[in-house]
Amino acid sequence: MSFIDVFAWIVLVVLIMTLVAVFVALGMIPGRIAKKRGHPWAEAVAVGSWATLIFGFVFWPLVLIWAYVDQPAKAGARA
């Protein structure tokens, strides 16, 4: 193998590792945000994040928004 072949393999391995790291980071972001904000359904947000990433990414932005949405206050409750 020449130097260019070895370099190409190194670039390919680094690219694959980067893609895996980005995928894992995207899967963890909504769950961590929800837990940090004290979301009442933080575990559901985390599961929804991984499920939408694995099955097509279409609803992942909605799960990210859901991580920022808190449970609405009840009608009779006052702050």
Secondary structure, DSSP 8 states (H G I E B T S, - for coil): --HHHHHHHHHHHHHHHHHHHHHHHHHHHHHHHHHHTT-TTHHHHHHHHHHHHHTTSTTHHHHHHHHH------TT---
